[in-house]
Amino acid sequence: MRTTVHLPDELLRAAKAEAAARGETLKDLLTRAVTHELGSVGPSAERARVQLPLVGTPGARKVDLSNAEIEAIFAAEDAEKYGNH
């Protein structure tokens, strides 16, 4: 289905650049982004509850990070990805 979406120029340029860097079309990037944001759509979209931790090995060393440390990691990754050093 075709539709028209108005995006800010800077966002559109960034989306086109990201799609090109990934070797995909803008349509594919936007479809994936919207799907990710909305999750599955339709009657089969009910989400099952998960048990935490999602990943773990019995007896393995635990990772103990504060919210501030996690935020710092994400900020560093964003700065590296988007050049905001």
Distance bins in CASP14 RR format, pairs under 12 A and 6 or more apart:
PFRMAT RR
TARGET T0000
AUTHOR 0000-0000-0000
RMODE 2
METHOD distances of the structure
MODEL  1
1 27 0 0 0 0 0 1 0 0 0 0 0
1 31 0 0 0 0 0 1 0 0 0 0 0
2 27 0 0 0 0 0 1 0 0 0 0 0
3 27 0 0 0 0 0 1 0 0 0 0 0
3 30 0 0 0 0 0 1 0 0 0 0 0
3 31 0 0 0 0 0 1 0 0 0 0 0
3 34 0 0 0 0 0 1 0 0 0 0 0
5 11 0 0 0 0 0 1 0 0 0 0 0
5 12 0 0 0 0 1 0 0 0 0 0 0
5 15 0 0 0 0 0 1 0 0 0 0 0
5 26 0 0 0 0 0 1 0 0 0 0 0
5 27 0 0 0 0 0 1 0 0 0 0 0
5 30 1 0 0 1 0 0 0 0 0 0 0
5 31 0 0 0 0 0 1 0 0 0 0 0
5 33 0 0 0 0 0 1 0 0 0 0 0
5 34 0 0 0 0 1 0 0 0 0 0 0
6 12 0 0 0 0 1 0 0 0 0 0 0
7 13 0 0 0 0 1 0 0 0 0 0 0
7 14 0 0 0 0 1 0 0 0 0 0 0
7 15 1 0 0 1 0 0 0 0 0 0 0
7 16 0 0 0 0 0 1 0 0 0 0 0
7 26 0 0 0 0 0 1 0 0 0 0 0
7 30 0 0 0 0 1 0 0 0 0 0 0
7 33 0 0 0 0 0 1 0 0 0 0 0
8 14 0 0 0 0 1 0 0 0 0 0 0
8 15 0 0 0 0 0 1 0 0 0 0 0
9 15 0 0 0 0 0 1 0 0 0 0 0
9 16 0 0 0 0 0 1 0 0 0 0 0
10 16 0 0 0 0 0 1 0 0 0 0 0
10 17 0 0 0 0 0 1 0 0 0 0 0
10 82 0 0 0 0 0 1 0 0 0 0 0
11 17 0 0 0 0 0 1 0 0 0 0 0
11 18 0 0 0 0 0 1 0 0 0 0 0
11 26 0 0 0 0 0 1 0 0 0 0 0
11 29 0 0 0 0 0 1 0 0 0 0 0
11 30 0 0 0 0 0 1 0 0 0 0 0
11 33 0 0 0 0 0 1 0 0 0 0 0
12 18 0 0 0 0 0 1 0 0 0 0 0
12 19 0 0 0 0 0 1 0 0 0 0 0
12 26 0 0 0 0 1 0 0 0 0 0 0
12 29 0 0 0 0 0 1 0 0 0 0 0
12 30 0 0 0 0 0 1 0 0 0 0 0
13 19 0 0 0 0 0 1 0 0 0 0 0
13 20 0 0 0 0 0 1 0 0 0 0 0
13 26 0 0 0 0 0 1 0 0 0 0 0
14 20 0 0 0 0 0 1 0 0 0 0 0
14 21 0 0 0 0 0 1 0 0 0 0 0
14 26 0 0 0 0 0 1 0 0 0 0 0
14 29 0 0 0 0 0 1 0 0 0 0 0
14 33 0 0 0 0 0 1 0 0 0 0 0
14 81 0 0 0 0 0 1 0 0 0 0 0
14 82 0 0 0 0 1 0 0 0 0 0 0
14 83 0 0 0 0 0 1 0 0 0 0 0
15 21 0 0 0 0 0 1 0 0 0 0 0
15 22 0 0 0 0 0 1 0 0 0 0 0
15 24 0 0 0 0 0 1 0 0 0 0 0
15 25 0 0 0 0 0 1 0 0 0 0 0
15 26 1 0 0 1 0 0 0 0 0 0 0
15 27 0 0 0 0 0 1 0 0 0 0 0
15 28 0 0 0 0 0 1 0 0 0 0 0
15 29 1 0 0 1 0 0 0 0 0 0 0
15 30 1 0 0 1 0 0 0 0 0 0 0
15 31 0 0 0 0 0 1 0 0 0 0 0
15 32 0 0 0 0 0 1 0 0 0 0 0
15 33 0 0 0 0 1 0 0 0 0 0 0
15 34 0 0 0 0 0 1 0 0 0 0 0
16 22 0 0 0 0 0 1 0 0 0 0 0
16 23 0 0 0 0 0 1 0 0 0 0 0
16 24 0 0 0 0 0 1 0 0 0 0 0
16 25 0 0 0 0 1 0 0 0 0 0 0
16 26 1 0 1 0 0 0 0 0 0 0 0
16 27 0 0 0 0 0 1 0 0 0 0 0
16 28 0 0 0 0 0 1 0 0 0 0 0
16 29 0 0 0 0 1 0 0 0 0 0 0
16 30 0 0 0 0 0 1 0 0 0 0 0
17 23 0 0 0 0 0 1 0 0 0 0 0
17 24 0 0 0 0 0 1 0 0 0 0 0
17 26 0 0 0 0 1 0 0 0 0 0 0
17 29 0 0 0 0 0 1 0 0 0 0 0
17 81 0 0 0 0 0 1 0 0 0 0 0
17 82 0 0 0 0 0 1 0 0 0 0 0
18 24 0 0 0 0 1 0 0 0 0 0 0
18 25 0 0 0 0 0 1 0 0 0 0 0
18 26 0 0 0 0 1 0 0 0 0 0 0
18 28 0 0 0 0 0 1 0 0 0 0 0
18 29 1 0 0 1 0 0 0 0 0 0 0
18 30 0 0 0 0 0 1 0 0 0 0 0
18 32 0 0 0 0 0 1 0 0 0 0 0
18 33 0 0 0 0 1 0 0 0 0 0 0
18 81 0 0 0 0 1 0 0 0 0 0 0
18 82 0 0 0 0 0 1 0 0 0 0 0
19 25 1 0 0 1 0 0 0 0 0 0 0
19 26 1 0 1 0 0 0 0 0 0 0 0
19 27 0 0 0 0 1 0 0 0 0 0 0
19 28 1 0 0 1 0 0 0 0 0 0 0
19 29 1 0 1 0 0 0 0 0 0 0 0
19 30 0 0 0 0 1 0 0 0 0 0 0
19 31 0 0 0 0 0 1 0 0 0 0 0
19 32 0 0 0 0 1 0 0 0 0 0 0
19 33 0 0 0 0 0 1 0 0 0 0 0
20 26 0 0 0 0 1 0 0 0 0 0 0
20 28 0 0 0 0 0 1 0 0 0 0 0
20 29 0 0 0 0 1 0 0 0 0 0 0
21 29 0 0 0 0 1 0 0 0 0 0 0
21 81 0 0 0 0 0 1 0 0 0 0 0
22 28 0 0 0 0 1 0 0 0 0 0 0
22 29 1 0 0 1 0 0 0 0 0 0 0
22 32 0 0 0 0 1 0 0 0 0 0 0
22 33 0 0 0 0 0 1 0 0 0 0 0
23 29 0 0 0 0 1 0 0 0 0 0 0
24 30 0 0 0 0 0 1 0 0 0 0 0
24 31 0 0 0 0 1 0 0 0 0 0 0
24 32 0 0 0 0 1 0 0 0 0 0 0
24 33 0 0 0 0 0 1 0 0 0 0 0
25 31 0 0 0 0 1 0 0 0 0 0 0
25 32 0 0 0 0 0 1 0 0 0 0 0
26 32 0 0 0 0 0 1 0 0 0 0 0
26 33 0 0 0 0 0 1 0 0 0 0 0
27 33 0 0 0 0 0 1 0 0 0 0 0
27 34 0 0 0 0 0 1 0 0 0 0 0
28 34 0 0 0 0 0 1 0 0 0 0 0
28 35 0 0 0 0 0 1 0 0 0 0 0
29 35 0 0 0 0 0 1 0 0 0 0 0
29 36 0 0 0 0 0 1 0 0 0 0 0
30 36 0 0 0 0 0 1 0 0 0 0 0
30 37 0 0 0 0 0 1 0 0 0 0 0
31 37 0 0 0 0 0 1 0 0 0 0 0
31 38 0 0 0 0 0 1 0 0 0 0 0
32 38 0 0 0 0 0 1 0 0 0 0 0
32 39 0 0 0 0 0 1 0 0 0 0 0
33 39 0 0 0 0 0 1 0 0 0 0 0
34 41 0 0 0 0 1 0 0 0 0 0 0
35 41 0 0 0 0 1 0 0 0 0 0 0
35 45 0 0 0 0 0 1 0 0 0 0 0
38 45 0 0 0 0 1 0 0 0 0 0 0
39 45 1 0 0 1 0 0 0 0 0 0 0
39 46 0 0 0 0 0 1 0 0 0 0 0
39 47 0 0 0 0 1 0 0 0 0 0 0
40 46 0 0 0 0 1 0 0 0 0 0 0
40 47 0 0 0 0 1 0 0 0 0 0 0
40 48 0 0 0 0 0 1 0 0 0 0 0
53 60 0 0 0 0 0 1 0 0 0 0 0
53 62 0 0 0 0 1 0 0 0 0 0 0
53 63 0 0 0 0 1 0 0 0 0 0 0
55 62 0 0 0 0 0 1 0 0 0 0 0
55 63 0 0 0 0 0 1 0 0 0 0 0
56 62 0 0 0 0 1 0 0 0 0 0 0
56 63 0 0 0 0 1 0 0 0 0 0 0
57 63 0 0 0 0 0 1 0 0 0 0 0
63 69 0 0 0 0 0 1 0 0 0 0 0
63 70 0 0 0 0 0 1 0 0 0 0 0
63 73 0 0 0 0 0 1 0 0 0 0 0
64 70 0 0 0 0 0 1 0 0 0 0 0
65 71 0 0 0 0 1 0 0 0 0 0 0
65 72 0 0 0 0 1 0 0 0 0 0 0
65 73 1 0 0 1 0 0 0 0 0 0 0
65 74 0 0 0 0 0 1 0 0 0 0 0
66 72 0 0 0 0 1 0 0 0 0 0 0
66 73 0 0 0 0 0 1 0 0 0 0 0
67 73 0 0 0 0 0 1 0 0 0 0 0
67 74 0 0 0 0 0 1 0 0 0 0 0
68 74 0 0 0 0 0 1 0 0 0 0 0
68 75 0 0 0 0 0 1 0 0 0 0 0
69 75 0 0 0 0 0 1 0 0 0 0 0
69 76 0 0 0 0 0 1 0 0 0 0 0
70 76 0 0 0 0 0 1 0 0 0 0 0
70 77 0 0 0 0 0 1 0 0 0 0 0
71 77 0 0 0 0 0 1 0 0 0 0 0
71 78 0 0 0 0 0 1 0 0 0 0 0
72 78 0 0 0 0 0 1 0 0 0 0 0
72 79 0 0 0 0 0 1 0 0 0 0 0
73 79 0 0 0 0 0 1 0 0 0 0 0
73 80 0 0 0 0 0 1 0 0 0 0 0
74 80 0 0 0 0 0 1 0 0 0 0 0
74 81 0 0 0 0 0 1 0 0 0 0 0
74 82 0 0 0 0 0 1 0 0 0 0 0
75 81 0 0 0 0 0 1 0 0 0 0 0
75 82 0 0 0 0 0 1 0 0 0 0 0
75 83 0 0 0 0 0 1 0 0 0 0 0
75 84 0 0 0 0 1 0 0 0 0 0 0
75 85 0 0 0 0 0 1 0 0 0 0 0
76 82 0 0 0 0 0 1 0 0 0 0 0
76 83 0 0 0 0 0 1 0 0 0 0 0
76 84 0 0 0 0 0 1 0 0 0 0 0
76 85 0 0 0 0 1 0 0 0 0 0 0
77 83 0 0 0 0 0 1 0 0 0 0 0
77 84 0 0 0 0 0 1 0 0 0 0 0
78 84 1 0 0 1 0 0 0 0 0 0 0
78 85 0 0 0 0 0 1 0 0 0 0 0
79 85 1 0 1 0 0 0 0 0 0 0 0
END
